[in-house]
Amino acid sequence: MDEPLQKTLVDAVNFLDTEGVPYALIGGLAVSLRGQPRMTADVAMVILADVPRSLALVRGLEATSFKPLFDDVAEVVQKALILPLRHRVTNVKVDLALGLSGFERQTLARAERLSLAGAMIAVATAEDLLIMKVLAGRPQDDQDAQGLVIAQGRHLDWNYCLNLAAELGEAVGQDLLTRITSLRTNSGS
C-alpha cells in the first residue's frame, strides 16, 4: 500500500474512532488483505450511521483531514446512501457506505481488527467480502471474489456463505447461491 493510501486510511480510522462511528474496511484494500493483492486508488468502508448521523459528520469535517467530494454531498448521502470524501493532503477519495441493511450491520459486527499501516483497523471478514463481491457482480468484483477463494478457500466458512447467499439473494432478487456454490466447487473446498 502506498504512503498516500496509508495516510488516508489511518486518518479515516482516526476520524471515525473520534466520532464514535463503528466501521469496517471493505473494497480493494480489504480484498488485498484477505485475498490476492490488487491495485486500488481509494479507501472504501461501511459505517454504522444513518442519513442524519452522516450529515452530522459532514457538518463536522472542517477541522478534519477530510472534505466532501461534492458541493452537494448531502444530496448524494440521501439518494445514494454513501458519504464520499476526499483527503485534504493526499487527495485520495474515501467512500463511506451507510450501513443500513441487516447484512451491512452484520458485516460491521463480524469485522476483525488487524494491524495495518501502524494502526488497528476493523476489516470485513473474507466471507462477508465474498458475499459483497458476488452481490456487486461487476468484472472487478468477480476477479476479487475468485482471489478471495484462491487465498482463503479452505479457511472460508462455506456454510455461512451459502446460508447468507440464499437469504440475501432472496431479499434482493438475485441468485447469489448459485454463484457462491460455483465458487466453492471450483475451489475444491
Backbone as numpy.savetxt, mean C-alpha at the origin, in Angstrom:
# Nx Ny Nz CAx CAy CAz Cx Cy Cz
16.98 1.05 -2.53 16.12 2.22 -2.53 17.03 3.45 -2.53
16.75 4.37 -3.46 17.60 5.55 -3.53 17.31 6.52 -2.38
18.25 7.45 -2.17 18.17 8.35 -1.02 16.91 9.21 -0.98
16.49 9.83 -2.11 15.25 10.63 -2.04 14.03 9.80 -1.64
13.95 8.58 -2.14 12.82 7.70 -1.79 12.88 7.34 -0.30
14.08 7.04 0.20 14.24 6.72 1.62 13.82 7.90 2.49
14.31 9.09 2.16 13.98 10.28 2.95 12.48 10.53 2.96
11.87 10.39 1.78 10.43 10.61 1.66 9.66 9.60 2.50
10.05 8.34 2.43 9.39 7.29 3.20 9.50 7.57 4.70
10.70 7.85 5.17 10.90 8.10 6.60 10.12 9.34 7.04
10.14 10.39 6.23 9.38 11.60 6.58 7.88 11.32 6.60
7.39 10.49 5.67 5.96 10.15 5.65 5.59 9.36 6.90
6.42 8.41 7.28 6.17 7.62 8.48 6.17 8.52 9.72
7.14 9.41 9.81 7.21 10.33 10.95 5.98 11.24 10.99
5.55 11.74 9.84 4.36 12.58 9.76 3.13 11.83 10.25
2.92 10.62 9.74 1.74 9.84 10.13 1.80 9.43 11.60
2.98 9.04 12.07 3.12 8.68 13.48 2.83 9.89 14.37
3.35 11.06 14.00 3.10 12.29 14.78 1.62 12.61 14.82
0.92 12.38 13.71 -0.51 12.66 13.62 -1.37 11.55 14.23
-0.72 10.45 14.62 -1.46 9.33 15.20 -2.32 8.58 14.19
-1.87 8.54 12.95 -2.62 7.87 11.88 -1.95 6.53 11.55
-2.62 5.42 11.85 -2.07 4.12 11.47 -1.95 4.01 9.95
-0.92 3.30 9.49 -0.64 3.19 8.06 -0.01 1.83 7.78
0.06 1.47 6.52 0.84 0.33 6.06 1.41 0.68 4.69
2.68 0.38 4.51 3.33 0.57 3.22 2.78 -0.47 2.25
2.38 -0.01 1.08 1.89 -0.89 0.01 2.62 -0.48 -1.27
2.18 -0.93 -2.40 2.76 -0.49 -3.67 4.13 -1.08 -3.95
4.86 -0.41 -4.85 6.13 -0.92 -5.34 7.18 -1.14 -4.27
7.27 -0.23 -3.29 8.26 -0.42 -2.23 7.96 -1.66 -1.41
6.71 -1.84 -1.05 6.33 -3.02 -0.26 6.55 -4.30 -1.05
6.22 -4.27 -2.33 6.43 -5.45 -3.18 7.91 -5.76 -3.29
8.75 -4.73 -3.38 10.20 -4.96 -3.45 10.72 -5.60 -2.17
10.12 -5.25 -1.03 10.52 -5.86 0.24 10.04 -7.29 0.37
8.83 -7.55 -0.07 8.20 -8.86 0.12 8.39 -9.82 -1.06
8.61 -9.24 -2.23 8.70 -10.06 -3.43 10.03 -9.87 -4.12
9.96 -9.53 -5.39 11.17 -9.29 -6.16 11.38 -7.78 -6.32
12.62 -7.32 -6.17 12.89 -5.89 -6.29 12.44 -5.35 -7.65
11.92 -4.13 -7.63 11.54 -3.47 -8.87 11.66 -1.97 -8.68
11.73 -1.27 -9.78 11.84 0.19 -9.73 10.49 0.80 -9.37
10.55 1.84 -8.57 9.36 2.63 -8.26 9.82 4.05 -7.97
8.98 5.00 -8.28 9.36 6.40 -8.12 8.53 7.10 -7.05
7.66 6.36 -6.36 6.81 7.00 -5.36 6.63 6.11 -4.14
5.97 6.67 -3.15 5.66 5.95 -1.92 4.15 5.79 -1.86
3.68 4.57 -1.65 2.24 4.31 -1.54 1.94 3.67 -0.18
0.92 4.22 0.48 0.52 3.71 1.78 -0.99 3.70 1.86
-1.52 2.84 2.69 -2.92 2.89 3.05 -2.96 3.41 4.48
-3.89 4.33 4.74 -3.97 4.94 6.07 -5.36 4.72 6.67
-5.40 4.65 7.97 -6.67 4.51 8.68 -7.21 5.92 8.92
-7.89 6.44 7.91 -8.45 7.79 7.97 -9.62 7.90 7.01
-10.68 8.53 7.48 -11.81 8.80 6.60 -11.58 10.15 5.91
-12.55 10.60 5.13 -12.41 11.85 4.38 -12.20 13.04 5.33
-13.02 13.24 6.37 -12.79 14.40 7.25 -11.39 14.37 7.91
-10.95 13.21 8.35 -9.62 13.12 8.97 -8.53 13.42 7.96
-8.69 12.96 6.72 -7.71 13.22 5.67 -7.65 14.70 5.33
-8.81 15.35 5.30 -8.84 16.79 5.03 -8.20 17.56 6.18
-8.33 17.07 7.40 -7.65 17.69 8.54 -6.14 17.55 8.40
-5.68 16.41 7.88 -4.25 16.24 7.62 -3.76 17.28 6.62
-4.57 17.53 5.58 -4.20 18.52 4.56 -4.03 19.89 5.20
-4.95 20.24 6.07 -4.89 21.56 6.72 -3.64 21.72 7.59
-3.08 20.61 8.05 -1.90 20.68 8.90 -0.59 20.47 8.17
-0.59 20.47 6.86 0.62 20.18 6.09 1.66 21.31 6.11
1.24 22.52 6.36 2.13 23.68 6.22 3.46 23.51 6.96
3.42 22.95 8.14 4.63 22.81 8.96 5.34 21.47 8.75
5.00 20.76 7.67 5.58 19.44 7.43 6.46 19.46 6.19
7.01 18.29 5.87 7.82 18.11 4.67 6.98 17.92 3.42
5.65 17.94 3.58 4.76 17.61 2.47 3.84 18.76 2.08
3.44 18.74 0.83 2.44 19.68 0.32 1.46 18.87 -0.53
0.25 19.37 -0.70 -0.71 18.66 -1.55 -0.18 18.59 -2.99
-0.44 17.49 -3.65 -0.01 17.33 -5.04 -0.79 18.26 -5.96
-2.05 18.51 -5.61 -2.93 19.35 -6.43 -3.49 20.50 -5.60
-3.79 21.60 -6.26 -4.44 22.72 -5.58 -5.80 22.31 -5.03
-6.52 21.51 -5.79 -7.87 21.08 -5.39 -7.83 19.69 -4.76
-6.86 19.46 -3.86 -6.67 18.14 -3.27 -7.90 17.68 -2.49
-8.67 18.60 -1.93 -9.87 18.21 -1.18 -10.85 17.47 -2.09
-10.97 17.93 -3.31 -11.87 17.26 -4.26 -11.35 15.86 -4.60
-10.04 15.73 -4.76 -9.43 14.42 -5.05 -9.69 13.47 -3.88
-9.49 13.96 -2.66 -9.71 13.14 -1.47 -11.16 12.66 -1.43
-12.10 13.56 -1.68 -13.52 13.20 -1.60 -13.98 12.28 -2.71
-13.43 12.44 -3.91 -13.88 11.62 -5.05 -13.09 10.33 -5.22
-11.77 10.41 -5.06 -10.93 9.25 -5.33 -10.52 8.49 -4.06
-10.81 9.09 -2.88 -10.44 8.49 -1.60 -8.95 8.22 -1.50
-8.18 9.18 -2.00 -6.73 9.12 -1.92 -6.22 10.52 -1.63
-5.19 10.61 -0.81 -4.57 11.89 -0.49 -3.20 11.92 -1.15
-3.08 12.57 -2.31 -1.80 12.64 -3.01 -0.97 13.83 -2.52
0.26 13.54 -2.11 1.16 14.56 -1.59 2.46 14.57 -2.39
3.23 15.63 -2.19 4.57 15.71 -2.76 5.52 16.18 -1.66
6.67 15.54 -1.58 7.69 15.93 -0.60 8.31 17.24 -1.06
8.40 18.18 -0.16 8.90 19.52 -0.50 10.37 19.53 -0.93
11.19 18.65 -0.39 12.62 18.64 -0.69 12.97 17.66 -1.81
12.49 16.43 -1.70 12.86 15.39 -2.68 12.00 15.42 -3.93
10.84 16.04 -3.84 9.87 16.10 -4.94 9.24 14.73 -5.25
9.42 13.76 -4.36 8.85 12.43 -4.54 7.37 12.47 -4.15
6.56 11.80 -4.95 5.11 11.73 -4.72 4.79 10.68 -3.66
3.81 10.98 -2.83 3.31 10.05 -1.81 1.81 9.92 -1.99
1.33 8.71 -2.21 -0.10 8.46 -2.30 -0.57 7.78 -1.03
-1.49 8.45 -0.32 -2.07 7.90 0.89 -3.51 7.49 0.58
-3.73 6.19 0.43 -5.07 5.67 0.16 -5.85 5.60 1.47
-7.06 6.11 1.44 -7.90 6.09 2.64 -8.40 4.67 2.87
-8.04 4.10 4.01 -8.40 2.72 4.32 -9.81 2.64 4.87
-10.78 2.62 3.98 -12.18 2.63 4.40 -12.85 1.26 4.35
-12.34 0.38 3.50 -12.99 -0.93 3.35 -12.53 -1.87 4.46
-13.28 -2.92 4.65 -12.92 -3.94 5.63 -11.58 -4.58 5.30
-11.32 -4.81 4.02 -10.05 -5.40 3.59 -8.88 -4.47 3.92
-9.04 -3.18 3.64 -7.96 -2.23 3.92 -7.70 -2.13 5.42
-8.75 -2.14 6.20 -8.59 -2.09 7.66 -7.91 -3.37 8.16
-8.24 -4.47 7.56 -7.61 -5.75 7.92 -6.13 -5.71 7.54
-5.82 -5.13 6.38 -4.43 -5.00 5.94 -3.63 -4.19 6.94
-4.22 -3.10 7.42 -3.56 -2.27 8.43 -3.33 -3.05 9.72
-4.30 -3.80 10.14 -4.19 -4.57 11.39 -3.14 -5.67 11.28
-2.98 -6.23 10.09 -2.04 -7.33 9.89 -0.63 -6.88 9.52
-0.44 -5.60 9.21 0.86 -5.10 8.79 1.93 -5.42 9.83
3.13 -5.66 9.35 4.26 -6.00 10.21 5.29 -4.87 10.14
5.84 -4.52 11.30 6.88 -3.48 11.33 8.23 -4.11 10.97
8.84 -3.52 9.95 10.15 -3.97 9.49 11.13 -2.81 9.56
12.40 -3.13 9.78 13.44 -2.11 9.80 13.80 -1.78 8.36
13.63 -0.51 8.02 13.87 -0.06 6.65 14.29 1.39 6.68
15.34 1.72 5.98 15.83 3.10 5.88 16.05 3.72 7.27
16.49 2.90 8.22 16.78 3.40 9.56 15.56 3.65 10.42
14.41 3.16 10.00 13.18 3.36 10.76 12.40 2.05 10.80
11.48 1.96 11.74 10.57 0.81 11.79 9.32 1.20 11.01
9.07 0.50 9.92 8.01 0.83 8.98 6.97 -0.28 8.97
5.68 0.08 9.10 4.59 -0.91 9.00 4.41 -1.25 7.52
4.57 -2.52 7.19 4.50 -2.98 5.80 3.40 -4.03 5.68
2.57 -3.91 4.67 1.52 -4.90 4.43 2.14 -6.28 4.26
1.43 -7.30 4.71 1.93 -8.68 4.57 1.96 -9.07 3.09
2.73 -10.10 2.80 2.81 -10.61 1.42 1.43 -11.06 0.94
0.66 -11.68 1.81 -0.67 -12.15 1.42 -1.58 -10.99 1.04
-1.58 -9.93 1.86 -2.45 -8.80 1.56 -1.98 -8.06 0.30
-0.67 -7.96 0.12 -0.15 -7.36 -1.13 -0.57 -8.18 -2.34
-0.50 -9.50 -2.20 -0.89 -10.38 -3.30 -2.35 -10.15 -3.68
-3.21 -10.08 -2.69 -4.63 -9.83 -2.96 -4.81 -8.46 -3.61
-4.12 -7.43 -3.12 -4.21 -6.09 -3.72 -3.80 -6.11 -5.18
-2.73 -6.81 -5.47 -2.21 -6.85 -6.83 -3.15 -7.61 -7.77
-3.71 -8.70 -7.29 -4.66 -9.46 -8.11 -5.93 -8.63 -8.33
-6.35 -7.93 -7.31 -7.53 -7.06 -7.42 -7.31 -5.94 -8.42
-6.14 -5.31 -8.41 -5.85 -4.21 -9.34 -5.73 -4.72 -10.78
-5.03 -5.82 -10.98 -5.02 -6.52 -12.25 -4.37 -5.85 -13.45
-3.60 -4.78 -13.26 -2.88 -4.16 -14.38 -1.64 -4.99 -14.68
-1.01 -4.79 -15.84 0.18 -5.59 -16.17 1.27 -5.54 -15.09
1.59 -4.36 -14.56 2.61 -4.28 -13.51 2.15 -5.02 -12.25
0.85 -4.95 -11.96 0.32 -5.66 -10.79 0.45 -7.17 -10.97
0.20 -7.65 -12.19 0.36 -9.08 -12.47 1.81 -9.52 -12.27
2.75 -8.69 -12.74 4.17 -9.00 -12.54 4.52 -8.99 -11.05
3.99 -8.01 -10.34 4.23 -7.93 -8.89 3.68 -9.17 -8.19
2.48 -9.60 -8.56 1.88 -10.78 -7.95 2.75 -12.01 -8.19
3.23 -12.16 -9.41 4.09 -13.30 -9.72 5.40 -13.23 -8.93
5.96 -12.01 -8.79 7.17 -11.84 -8.01 6.97 -12.18 -6.55
5.82 -11.81 -6.01 5.51 -12.16 -4.62 5.43 -13.67 -4.45
4.79 -14.33 -5.39 4.65 -15.79 -5.30 6.01 -16.48 -5.46
6.83 -15.98 -6.38 8.17 -16.57 -6.56 8.98 -16.43 -5.27
8.94 -15.26 -4.66 9.74 -15.00 -3.47 9.15 -15.63 -2.21
7.82 -15.69 -2.12 7.17 -16.09 -0.87 6.35 -17.38 -0.96
6.21 -17.94 -2.15 5.29 -19.04 -2.43 5.07 -20.05 -1.32
6.12 -20.67 -0.84 5.99 -21.71 0.18 5.68 -21.13 1.55
5.90 -19.85 1.74 5.65 -19.21 3.04 4.31 -18.49 3.10
3.64 -18.39 1.96 2.35 -17.69 1.93 1.29 -18.51 2.65
0.40 -17.82 3.31 -0.76 -18.47 3.92 -1.81 -18.56 2.82
-1.73 -19.64 2.04 -2.61 -19.80 0.88 -4.07 -19.90 1.29
-4.37 -20.51 2.44 -5.78 -20.59 2.88 -6.35 -19.19 3.11
-5.56 -18.31 3.74 -5.99 -16.92 3.93 -6.24 -16.27 2.58
-5.30 -16.44 1.66 -5.43 -15.82 0.32 -6.67 -16.33 -0.41
-6.88 -17.62 -0.39 -8.03 -18.21 -1.10 -9.35 -17.75 -0.48
-9.43 -17.78 0.85 -10.67 -17.35 1.51 -10.96 -15.88 1.26
-9.92 -15.04 1.37 -10.10 -13.62 1.15 -10.44 -13.33 -0.31
-9.80 -14.04 -1.23 -10.09 -13.85 -2.66 -11.54 -14.19 -2.97
-12.04 -15.25 -2.37 -13.44 -15.63 -2.60 -14.38 -14.57 -2.04
-14.12 -14.15 -0.81 -14.97 -13.17 -0.13 -14.92 -11.80 -0.82
-13.72 -11.33 -1.06 -13.55 -10.01 -1.68 -14.01 -10.02 -3.13
-13.72 -11.10 -3.83 -14.14 -11.22 -5.22 -15.65 -11.13 -5.37
-16.36 -11.79 -4.47 -17.82 -11.73 -4.49 -18.30 -10.30 -4.22
-17.65 -9.62 -3.29 -18.06 -8.26 -2.93 -17.85 -7.27 -4.06
-16.78 -7.45 -4.85 -16.47 -6.50 -5.92 -16.87 -6.99 -7.31
-17.41 -8.21 -7.39 -17.86 -8.74 -8.67 -16.73 -9.14 -9.60
-15.63 -9.63 -9.03 -14.50 -10.12 -9.84 -14.16 -11.54 -9.40
-13.63 -12.32 -10.33 -13.23 -13.68 -10.00 -11.78 -13.69 -9.54
-11.56 -13.27 -8.32 -10.22 -13.24 -7.75 -9.75 -14.64 -7.37
-10.70 -15.49 -7.02 -10.36 -16.84 -6.57 -9.63 -17.63 -7.66
-10.12 -17.55 -8.89 -9.48 -18.27 -9.99 -8.05 -17.78 -10.19
-7.84 -16.49 -10.08 -6.48 -15.93 -10.27 -5.55 -16.36 -9.15
-6.03 -16.34 -7.92 -5.19 -16.78 -6.79 -4.89 -18.27 -6.90
-5.91 -19.05 -7.26 -5.71 -20.50 -7.43 -4.68 -20.78 -8.50
-4.73 -20.04 -9.60 -3.77 -20.20 -10.70 -2.35 -19.86 -10.24
-2.21 -18.77 -9.49 -0.89 -18.40 -8.98 -0.35 -19.48 -8.06
-1.21 -20.04 -7.23 -0.78 -21.08 -6.30 -0.37 -22.33 -7.07
-1.18 -22.73 -8.04 -0.88 -23.93 -8.84 0.44 -23.77 -9.58
0.64 -22.60 -10.20 1.87 -22.35 -10.97 3.11 -22.26 -10.08
2.91 -21.97 -8.79 4.05 -21.87 -7.87 4.50 -23.24 -7.37
3.63 -24.23 -7.52 3.95 -25.56 -7.02 3.73 -25.70 -5.53
3.07 -24.72 -4.93 2.85 -24.76 -3.46 1.63 -25.55 -3.12
